[in-house]
Amino acid sequence: MIDLRSDTVTRPTPEMRAAMGAAEVGDDVFAEDPTVNRLEERVAELLGKESALFCPSGTMSNLVAILTATSPGEEVLVDAEAHVLHYELGGAAVVGGVQMRNFDAPLAGCPTAAQLESLRRLADPGHEPRTALLCLEQTHNRRGGTVAPLARLQEASQAAHEMGLSVHLDGARLGNAAAHLGVPLCALTAGVDSVNFSLSKGLGCPAGSLWVGSRDARTRAHIWRKRLGGGMRQVGILAAAGLWALDHQLPRLAEDHAKAAWLAKELAGVDGIKVDRETVQTNIVLLQTARPAQEVIDRAEELGVLLTAFGPHTVRCVTHLDVTQADVGRAAGLIQRAAAA
Ligand SMILES: Cc1ncc(COP(=O)(O)O)c(C=O)c1O
């Protein structure tokens, strides 16, 4: 099977497992796990922030960020295709009592200043919820792994701050965005208040995501993580995987992008498939299929390729460290057969 469902299917390499096995550990609920402490310091520094907090998953890290930046009854502005809106089971509403208000930002889910201005509330506290937070996503998963240019990110963050909002960046694939733009991670996070940085996507770790932000906000984030059941003990074993990945997997993400670009080129214009190659900037390829997506996926599985549906006629393919260029070459032919009328 060639598994192109997601970069989350990546398994720890023998070298990563060796680093995990050798990790020095302590009780992280007492902040006594030296490996977790090192990972938090390292990620905070890479992202140019004061502090970081190790969470079990990106879903928890995003939820911690929203809970830290809002109060019940407030609202969060978010792109209509955002992960936090589609795939996190309404956690912010269930736990935080906040509502999500959508905008439609085709450019990697990143709104213009004018778009944000059009969402400005009239400051009528008798009727309107207070808008507390803007959530961005970089790279943008449902918009095909696309990357918002630095100038657009800065425009959105600045406009949000001028409106009195905090800004959170779901950077589950921030390393992919940095590789695409050829900039350091901290260039992408300079204007935002908090970040979710995932270790378990293209970086190939078995688990883990970091909330990243100011030292003050970390105090609140730490309380929310504990309330959500995310206080872990000798979790340096997982943090060691993260430290190893920062050295060995982060620098190789562009290889996944090359495989995705190749796949998009092969599949563009074949019978039953359309691909907008402009949007294939990182490791995600969205195929618009003439046949229903689920039929294409079922046929592809019979032929030996695993894919996911992103809409009734949209199929997602994701390249990652566990598929080689040869695998992608074979997958292209099989997907072509699966999608043909
Ligand atoms: C953009 C984005 N944000 C957040 C998450 C959630 O991460 P996790 O699966 O670790 O909860 C994902 C997972 O795929 C994602 O793609």
Ligand as a Chemical Component Dictionary entry (heavy atoms), coordinates in Angstrom:
data_LIG
# 
_chem_comp.id                   LIG 
_chem_comp.type                 NON-POLYMER 
_chem_comp.pdbx_formal_charge   0 
_chem_comp.three_letter_code    LIG 
# 
loop_
_chem_comp_atom.comp_id 
_chem_comp_atom.atom_id 
_chem_comp_atom.alt_atom_id 
_chem_comp_atom.type_symbol 
_chem_comp_atom.charge 
_chem_comp_atom.model_Cartn_x 
_chem_comp_atom.model_Cartn_y 
_chem_comp_atom.model_Cartn_z 
_chem_comp_atom.pdbx_ordinal 
LIG C1 C1 C 0 -3.891 22.318 10.063 1  
LIG C2 C2 C 0 -4.058 21.351 11.193 2  
LIG N1 N1 N 0 -4.241 21.831 12.420 3  
LIG C3 C3 C 0 -4.386 21.020 13.482 4  
LIG C4 C4 C 0 -4.350 19.649 13.335 5  
LIG C5 C5 C 0 -4.598 18.779 14.528 6  
LIG O1 O1 O 0 -3.484 18.053 14.913 7  
LIG P1 P1 P 0 -3.635 16.660 15.719 8  
LIG O2 O2 O 0 -4.018 15.629 14.734 9  
LIG O3 O3 O 0 -2.264 16.464 16.301 10 
LIG O4 O4 O 0 -4.649 16.869 16.783 11 
LIG C6 C6 C 0 -4.153 19.094 12.059 12 
LIG C7 C7 C 0 -4.118 17.622 11.884 13 
LIG O5 O5 O 0 -4.035 17.098 10.801 14 
LIG C8 C8 C 0 -4.007 19.977 10.961 15 
LIG O6 O6 O 0 -3.859 19.519 9.708  16 
# 
loop_
_chem_comp_bond.comp_id 
_chem_comp_bond.atom_id_1 
_chem_comp_bond.atom_id_2 
_chem_comp_bond.value_order 
_chem_comp_bond.pdbx_ordinal 
LIG C1 C2 SING 1  
LIG C2 N1 SING 2  
LIG C2 C8 DOUB 3  
LIG N1 C3 DOUB 4  
LIG C3 C4 SING 5  
LIG C4 C5 SING 6  
LIG C4 C6 DOUB 7  
LIG C5 O1 SING 8  
LIG O1 P1 SING 9  
LIG P1 O2 DOUB 10 
LIG P1 O3 SING 11 
LIG P1 O4 SING 12 
LIG C6 C7 SING 13 
LIG C6 C8 SING 14 
LIG C7 O5 DOUB 15 
LIG C8 O6 SING 16 
# 
